[in-house]
Amino acid sequence: MATTICFLIWVAFITDSVWTRTVRQVYEVHDPDDFNEQDFDCPRECFCPPSFPTALYCENRGLKEIPAIPSRIWYLYLENNLIETIPEKPFENATQLRWINLNKNKITNDGIERGALSQLKKLLFLFLEDNELEEVPSPLPRSLEQLQLARNKVSRIPQGTFSNLENLTLLDLQHNKLLDNAFQRDTFKGLKNLMQLNMAKNALRNMPPRLPANTMQLFLDNNSIEGIPENYFNVIPKVAFLRLNHNKLSDSGLPSSGFDVSSILDLQLSHNRLTKVPRINAHLQHLHLDHNKIRNVNVSVICPATTTLPADQDSFSYGPHLSYLRLDGNEIKPPVPMDLMNCFRLLQTLII
C-alpha cells in the first residue's frame, strides 16, 4: 500500500509539474484599486469582470476578428469564435499577456501575421487547438511554456521552429497529420526543458528522432509505429510515462533490451501485436499489455525471484514487482502455472 501511495504521489507530481513552475507567475492576485478608470476600458464585444481585472472574456460570441486588447490583460479567452487571423495590431498594448486561448476558431498559418505572437514577451500559455493550422506556427515568444496544437491539420514543422523555446515544458501535437518525414534530427533542438510531448493520433510509422533529454512523458498512442530502434531510450533517460497503445508493435520490432529502462514507471502497450511479455525493469509500476496476442507469460519477466524459500514452502520471495498489470484480451489459456499464480497474488491490481 505504501508503494502504491508513493507511486500515486509521484504520478500527480510529474503530471502536474509542467504546470506548477508557472502557476505562481500566472495566478497572481491583483487588487482592482491597482488600476485607474482608464485601465478598465473593455472591448464592447467582450466581458471584463471587475473582480478579475486582468482577464478578458470574448469566447462564444461569433467574433471574426480579435478586438484591441487593453494593456492590463493577462488572460485572454477567445475560444469558440470564427476568427481566421492573428494580426499584430490588436496586441500592440497587450504587453502583459500570459495566457491566450484561441481554441475552436478558423485560424490558418497564412492568417498569423509574422511577429504577432513573438512580440508577446511574457506569454506562457498558448492554446490553438481545433483550428486550421497546417504547420507549427513560428516565430513564437521565448517565454512560452505550454503550446497546445491538438486537432489541427499540422503536417509540417519548419526547421528552427523550436530553436528558441528553451522554456517550453509541454508540447501537444495530438490528432494532427504528422508523418515521419515531418521530423529532422534537429527538429526538437532547443527544447531543453520539455517534459511532456504528445503526438498521439497522427500517422507515424517510426519513433520520432532525437527527443529532448528531459522528456518525462511521451504519448504516441494511435499511430502506426512498428518498431523501436536499439538504444532509443538512451537519449531520453528521464522518461517515466510511455504510452504506445494502438500501434503495430511486434516482438521483432522491439530493442533487444525491451523496456528495461529504470526511469519508466508507467508503460502502456495495449492493442499491439506482441506475442510475449517484453523485458521490463524492476522499477516499473504499471504495465498495460491488454489486447495483444500473448499466449504465455514468463514469470521471471513479471516477478523476478530474488530468494527461493525452503522446499516445504510453495512460493517464492520476489524482488521489486509491478502493482498493476493488464493482460485481458490476449490468448492466455488456463491452467496458469503455480509460480505465475504466486506472482499474480503479489499484484495489487490484475486484469486478465
SESE-168255 format. One record per residue (C-alpha): residue in one letter; x, y, z. Coordinates in steps of 0.001 Angstrom, whole numbers, always signed. Layout:
// SESE-168255
<rec "A", <X, Y, Z>>
...
END
This chain:
// SESE-168255
<rec "M", <+0, +0, +0>>
<rec "A", <+2798, +2406, +851>>
<rec "T", <+4418, +1716, -2505>>
<rec "T", <+1171, +2482, -4321>>
<rec "I", <+635, +5707, -2380>>
<rec "C", <+4174, +6834, -3180>>
<rec "F", <+3624, +5989, -6831>>
<rec "L", <+359, +7937, -6996>>
<rec "I", <+2042, +10926, -5379>>
<rec "W", <+4831, +10646, -7956>>
<rec "V", <+2284, +10418, -10808>>
<rec "A", <+489, +13503, -9537>>
<rec "F", <+3754, +15365, -9190>>
<rec "I", <+5011, +14517, -12667>>
<rec "T", <+1648, +15086, -14360>>
<rec "D", <+1278, +18482, -12753>>
<rec "S", <+4922, +19523, -12902>>
<rec "V", <+4586, +21102, -16315>>
<rec "W", <+2019, +23451, -14717>>
<rec "T", <+3432, +24175, -11298>>
<rec "R", <+6514, +26030, -12474>>
<rec "T", <+4341, +28812, -13854>>
<rec "V", <+1243, +28695, -11712>>
<rec "R", <+2611, +31228, -9240>>
<rec "Q", <+3507, +33591, -12066>>
<rec "V", <+184, +33217, -13877>>
<rec "Y", <-2242, +33363, -10997>>
<rec "E", <-1010, +36407, -9142>>
<rec "V", <-3789, +38233, -7324>>
<rec "H", <-4474, +41798, -8417>>
<rec "D", <-6304, +44402, -6400>>
<rec "P", <-8796, +46388, -8553>>
<rec "D", <-7505, +49526, -6817>>
<rec "D", <-4215, +48988, -8667>>
<rec "F", <-5907, +50183, -11862>>
<rec "N", <-7263, +53608, -12748>>
<rec "E", <-10550, +54265, -14533>>
<rec "Q", <-8945, +54368, -17962>>
<rec "D", <-7454, +50925, -17386>>
<rec "F", <-10940, +49436, -17258>>
<rec "D", <-11701, +50124, -20915>>
<rec "C", <-13353, +46958, -22143>>
<rec "P", <-13975, +45931, -25768>>
<rec "R", <-17744, +46064, -26310>>
<rec "E", <-17659, +42530, -27749>>
<rec "C", <-16258, +41086, -24527>>
<rec "F", <-16817, +40850, -20782>>
<rec "C", <-14419, +42319, -18229>>
<rec "P", <-15238, +41138, -14688>>
<rec "P", <-14494, +43921, -12173>>
<rec "S", <-13350, +41336, -9636>>
<rec "F", <-10830, +39899, -12119>>
<rec "P", <-9420, +42981, -13875>>
<rec "T", <-6625, +41131, -15675>>
<rec "A", <-8996, +38800, -17558>>
<rec "L", <-10865, +39433, -20821>>
<rec "Y", <-13665, +37029, -21807>>
<rec "C", <-14582, +37060, -25502>>
<rec "E", <-15499, +33440, -26036>>
<rec "N", <-18639, +32085, -27802>>
<rec "R", <-19532, +35436, -29386>>
<rec "G", <-19279, +34760, -33129>>
<rec "L", <-16274, +37077, -33443>>
<rec "K", <-14454, +37182, -36776>>
<rec "E", <-11649, +39450, -35578>>
<rec "I", <-9614, +39858, -32418>>
<rec "P", <-10561, +43116, -30641>>
<rec "A", <-7974, +45554, -29306>>
<rec "I", <-6601, +44086, -26078>>
<rec "P", <-6210, +46508, -23125>>
<rec "S", <-2762, +46776, -21560>>
<rec "R", <-3884, +45402, -18183>>
<rec "I", <-4904, +41991, -19581>>
<rec "W", <-3031, +38839, -18588>>
<rec "Y", <-5647, +36239, -19531>>
<rec "L", <-7396, +36346, -22890>>
<rec "Y", <-10251, +33974, -23741>>
<rec "L", <-11254, +33922, -27428>>
<rec "E", <-12265, +30286, -27891>>
<rec "N", <-15189, +29091, -29978>>
<rec "N", <-15453, +32013, -32395>>
<rec "L", <-14992, +32459, -36159>>
<rec "I", <-11565, +34113, -36035>>
<rec "E", <-9348, +33435, -39070>>
<rec "T", <-6387, +35757, -38461>>
<rec "I", <-3988, +36843, -35721>>
<rec "P", <-2686, +40305, -36686>>
<rec "E", <-183, +42367, -34705>>
<rec "K", <-2354, +45436, -34156>>
<rec "P", <-4816, +44103, -31509>>
<rec "F", <-1850, +43165, -29301>>
<rec "E", <+52, +46470, -29561>>
<rec "N", <-648, +47376, -25926>>
<rec "A", <-1032, +43845, -24567>>
<rec "T", <+2492, +43587, -23189>>
<rec "Q", <+1414, +41720, -20036>>
<rec "L", <-350, +38751, -21660>>
<rec "R", <+430, +35394, -20031>>
<rec "W", <-2437, +33271, -21366>>
<rec "I", <-4224, +33185, -24743>>
<rec "N", <-6987, +30713, -25544>>
<rec "L", <-7885, +30663, -29260>>
<rec "N", <-9239, +27114, -29382>>
<rec "K", <-12064, +26282, -31809>>
<rec "N", <-11626, +29035, -34359>>
<rec "K", <-10683, +29021, -38055>>
<rec "I", <-7085, +30223, -37840>>
<rec "T", <-4687, +29294, -40649>>
<rec "N", <-931, +29743, -40849>>
<rec "D", <-1344, +32400, -43542>>
<rec "G", <-3641, +34243, -41175>>
<rec "I", <-969, +34661, -38472>>
<rec "E", <+971, +37865, -39084>>
<rec "R", <+4680, +37363, -38560>>
<rec "G", <+5609, +38869, -35202>>
<rec "A", <+2060, +38919, -33862>>
<rec "L", <+2852, +36186, -31322>>
<rec "S", <+6597, +36627, -30869>>
<rec "Q", <+6067, +40221, -29692>>
<rec "L", <+4284, +38917, -26588>>
<rec "K", <+7387, +38682, -24417>>
<rec "K", <+5616, +37422, -21274>>
<rec "L", <+3296, +34867, -22835>>
<rec "L", <+3365, +31488, -21052>>
<rec "F", <+344, +29542, -22349>>
<rec "L", <-887, +29445, -25953>>
<rec "F", <-3946, +27377, -26901>>
<rec "L", <-4630, +26926, -30625>>
<rec "E", <-6484, +23623, -30606>>
<rec "D", <-9216, +22846, -33160>>
<rec "N", <-8137, +25330, -35819>>
<rec "E", <-6959, +25039, -39445>>
<rec "L", <-3188, +25089, -38933>>
<rec "E", <-1079, +23020, -41340>>
<rec "E", <+2263, +23628, -39647>>
<rec "V", <+3520, +24618, -36220>>
<rec "P", <+3339, +28439, -36114>>
<rec "S", <+6584, +30385, -35934>>
<rec "P", <+8100, +32556, -34573>>
<rec "L", <+6825, +32144, -31029>>
<rec "P", <+7871, +34044, -27885>>
<rec "R", <+10866, +32692, -25991>>
<rec "S", <+8879, +32898, -22741>>
<rec "L", <+6340, +30255, -23844>>
<rec "E", <+5926, +27260, -21503>>
<rec "Q", <+2944, +25419, -22994>>
<rec "L", <+1914, +25099, -26637>>
<rec "Q", <-1374, +23302, -27342>>
<rec "L", <-1995, +22456, -31024>>
<rec "A", <-4229, +19391, -30835>>
<rec "R", <-6779, +18650, -33560>>
<rec "N", <-5420, +20804, -36352>>
<rec "K", <-4057, +19696, -39744>>
<rec "V", <-383, +20007, -38850>>
<rec "S", <+1853, +18007, -41182>>
<rec "R", <+4966, +20209, -41136>>
<rec "I", <+7382, +21531, -38527>>
<rec "P", <+9564, +24170, -40212>>
<rec "Q", <+13261, +23972, -39435>>
<rec "G", <+14213, +26024, -36386>>
<rec "T", <+10639, +26333, -35109>>
<rec "F", <+11616, +25295, -31580>>
<rec "S", <+15185, +26635, -31562>>
<rec "N", <+14466, +29500, -29148>>
<rec "L", <+11828, +27813, -26973>>
<rec "E", <+14066, +26685, -24130>>
<rec "N", <+11299, +27403, -21589>>
<rec "L", <+8687, +25152, -23213>>
<rec "T", <+7666, +22311, -20886>>
<rec "L", <+4609, +20932, -22724>>
<rec "L", <+4048, +20418, -26450>>
<rec "D", <+724, +18924, -27555>>
<rec "L", <+527, +17869, -31220>>
<rec "Q", <-2005, +15091, -30870>>
<rec "H", <-4626, +14391, -33519>>
<rec "N", <-2836, +16046, -36442>>
<rec "K", <-1424, +14758, -39753>>
<rec "L", <+2230, +14238, -38881>>
<rec "L", <+4175, +11705, -40947>>
<rec "D", <+7726, +10500, -40324>>
<rec "N", <+9080, +12971, -42882>>
<rec "A", <+7929, +15878, -40700>>
<rec "F", <+10951, +15321, -38445>>
<rec "Q", <+14629, +16054, -38930>>
<rec "R", <+17353, +15088, -36475>>
<rec "D", <+17354, +18637, -35115>>
<rec "T", <+13586, +19251, -35115>>
<rec "F", <+13385, +19355, -31316>>
<rec "K", <+16697, +21147, -30830>>
<rec "G", <+16284, +23981, -28359>>
<rec "L", <+13586, +22346, -26209>>
<rec "K", <+15906, +21981, -23229>>
<rec "N", <+13142, +21880, -20616>>
<rec "L", <+10434, +19946, -22439>>
<rec "M", <+8812, +17436, -20084>>
<rec "Q", <+5648, +16318, -21874>>
<rec "L", <+5383, +15534, -25603>>
<rec "N", <+2057, +14328, -27000>>
<rec "M", <+1951, +13123, -30611>>
<rec "A", <-878, +10627, -30295>>
<rec "K", <-3314, +10137, -33185>>
<rec "N", <-1006, +11022, -36057>>
<rec "A", <+332, +8850, -38892>>
<rec "L", <+3785, +7915, -37580>>
<rec "R", <+5371, +4582, -38502>>
<rec "N", <+8612, +5220, -36629>>
<rec "M", <+9559, +6677, -33283>>
<rec "P", <+10331, +10417, -33556>>
<rec "P", <+14104, +11071, -33642>>
<rec "R", <+16343, +12810, -31116>>
<rec "L", <+13804, +13798, -28492>>
<rec "P", <+14719, +16346, -25780>>
<rec "A", <+16727, +14757, -22979>>
<rec "N", <+14385, +15974, -20220>>
<rec "T", <+11266, +14340, -21682>>
<rec "M", <+9366, +12571, -18893>>
<rec "Q", <+6013, +11915, -20565>>
<rec "L", <+5894, +10597, -24141>>
<rec "F", <+2487, +9853, -25648>>
<rec "L", <+2424, +8136, -29062>>
<rec "D", <-888, +6273, -28944>>
<rec "N", <-2926, +5641, -32091>>
<rec "N", <-168, +5798, -34677>>
<rec "S", <+1192, +3007, -36898>>
<rec "I", <+4553, +2547, -35176>>
<rec "E", <+6073, -834, -35995>>
<rec "G", <+9367, -768, -34128>>
<rec "I", <+11684, +970, -31666>>
<rec "P", <+15388, +1386, -32538>>
<rec "E", <+18150, -76, -30384>>
<rec "N", <+19254, +2285, -27595>>
<rec "Y", <+16374, +4638, -28366>>
<rec "F", <+15755, +5388, -24690>>
<rec "N", <+19372, +6380, -24052>>
<rec "V", <+18525, +9805, -25427>>
<rec "I", <+15595, +10299, -23016>>
<rec "P", <+16966, +8908, -19724>>
<rec "K", <+14228, +10562, -17635>>
<rec "V", <+11176, +9167, -19423>>
<rec "A", <+8723, +7923, -16781>>
<rec "F", <+5419, +7632, -18643>>
<rec "L", <+5413, +5958, -22049>>
<rec "R", <+2199, +5368, -23991>>
<rec "L", <+2274, +3336, -27208>>
<rec "N", <-1266, +1951, -27211>>
<rec "H", <-2945, +1211, -30556>>
<rec "N", <+157, +820, -32715>>
<rec "K", <+1659, -2061, -34704>>
<rec "L", <+4466, -3135, -32391>>
<rec "S", <+5610, -6752, -32680>>
<rec "D", <+8193, -8743, -30732>>
<rec "S", <+10736, -8373, -33532>>
<rec "G", <+10253, -4608, -33577>>
<rec "L", <+11435, -4100, -30004>>
<rec "P", <+15036, -3415, -28970>>
<rec "S", <+16935, -6383, -27555>>
<rec "S", <+16640, -4957, -24048>>
<rec "G", <+12903, -4408, -24464>>
<rec "F", <+11753, -1771, -21994>>
<rec "D", <+14394, -2473, -19371>>
<rec "V", <+14713, +1218, -18566>>
<rec "S", <+14987, +2176, -14906>>
<rec "S", <+13187, +5514, -15289>>
<rec "I", <+9949, +4095, -16748>>
<rec "L", <+7177, +3818, -14141>>
<rec "D", <+4108, +3513, -16368>>
<rec "L", <+4257, +1565, -19657>>
<rec "Q", <+1216, +1250, -21921>>
<rec "L", <+1398, -1184, -24865>>
<rec "S", <-2276, -2108, -25281>>
<rec "H", <-3685, -3052, -28694>>
<rec "N", <-440, -4022, -30422>>
<rec "R", <+852, -7280, -31957>>
<rec "L", <+3029, -8647, -29160>>
<rec "T", <+3057, -12416, -28561>>
<rec "K", <+5089, -12321, -25352>>
<rec "V", <+5709, -10019, -22428>>
<rec "P", <+8683, -7776, -23254>>
<rec "R", <+11600, -7267, -20904>>
<rec "I", <+10859, -4662, -18257>>
<rec "N", <+12737, -3039, -15413>>
<rec "A", <+12197, -3834, -11742>>
<rec "H", <+11189, -206, -11114>>
<rec "L", <+8154, -442, -13394>>
<rec "Q", <+4867, +35, -11500>>
<rec "H", <+2108, -88, -14119>>
<rec "L", <+2088, -2290, -17240>>
<rec "H", <-708, -2333, -19839>>
<rec "L", <-488, -5301, -22247>>
<rec "D", <-4153, -5945, -22930>>
<rec "H", <-5405, -6804, -26417>>
<rec "N", <-2205, -8198, -27858>>
<rec "K", <-1559, -11799, -28964>>
<rec "I", <+208, -13037, -25840>>
<rec "R", <-182, -16775, -25179>>
<rec "N", <+2259, -17381, -22330>>
<rec "V", <+3636, -15228, -19539>>
<rec "N", <+7191, -15711, -18350>>
<rec "V", <+7090, -15351, -14583>>
<rec "S", <+10750, -14300, -14461>>
<rec "V", <+9839, -11202, -16501>>
<rec "I", <+6837, -10140, -14427>>
<rec "C", <+8165, -11126, -10987>>
<rec "P", <+11922, -11701, -10882>>
<rec "A", <+12660, -14060, -7966>>
<rec "T", <+15367, -12990, -5561>>
<rec "T", <+15156, -15708, -2956>>
<rec "T", <+13988, -19303, -3165>>
<rec "L", <+12227, -20436, +12>>
<rec "P", <+12741, -23881, +1535>>
<rec "A", <+11371, -26833, -403>>
<rec "D", <+8442, -27294, +2014>>
<rec "Q", <+7054, -23877, +1032>>
<rec "D", <+5272, -23483, -2300>>
<rec "S", <+6070, -19841, -3072>>
<rec "F", <+8958, -17525, -3740>>
<rec "S", <+10085, -14272, -2201>>
<rec "Y", <+10017, -11887, -5143>>
<rec "G", <+12062, -8778, -5598>>
<rec "P", <+10627, -5453, -6857>>
<rec "H", <+7476, -6085, -8878>>
<rec "L", <+4512, -4468, -10573>>
<rec "S", <+1495, -3214, -8707>>
<rec "Y", <-785, -3003, -11772>>
<rec "L", <-956, -5378, -14747>>
<rec "R", <-3458, -5691, -17601>>
<rec "L", <-3409, -8841, -19715>>
<rec "D", <-7047, -9089, -20803>>
<rec "G", <-7856, -9532, -24471>>
<rec "N", <-4871, -11839, -25114>>
<rec "E", <-4687, -15562, -25910>>
<rec "I", <-3652, -16842, -22487>>
<rec "K", <-5383, -20153, -21706>>
<rec "P", <-5702, -21996, -18372>>
<rec "P", <-4310, -23595, -16378>>
<rec "V", <-1985, -20932, -15044>>
<rec "P", <+1281, -22356, -13601>>
<rec "M", <+1627, -22188, -9806>>
<rec "D", <+4669, -19906, -9844>>
<rec "L", <+2793, -17466, -12068>>
<rec "M", <-238, -17596, -9753>>
<rec "N", <+2037, -16753, -6819>>
<rec "C", <+3417, -13863, -8819>>
<rec "F", <-70, -12589, -9672>>
<rec "R", <-1051, -12637, -5970>>
<rec "L", <+1582, -10000, -5307>>
<rec "L", <-34, -7556, -7700>>
<rec "Q", <-2430, -5050, -6207>>
<rec "T", <-4407, -4850, -9456>>
<rec "L", <-4610, -7598, -12074>>
<rec "I", <-6922, -7630, -15076>>
<rec "I", <-6688, -10841, -17084>>
END
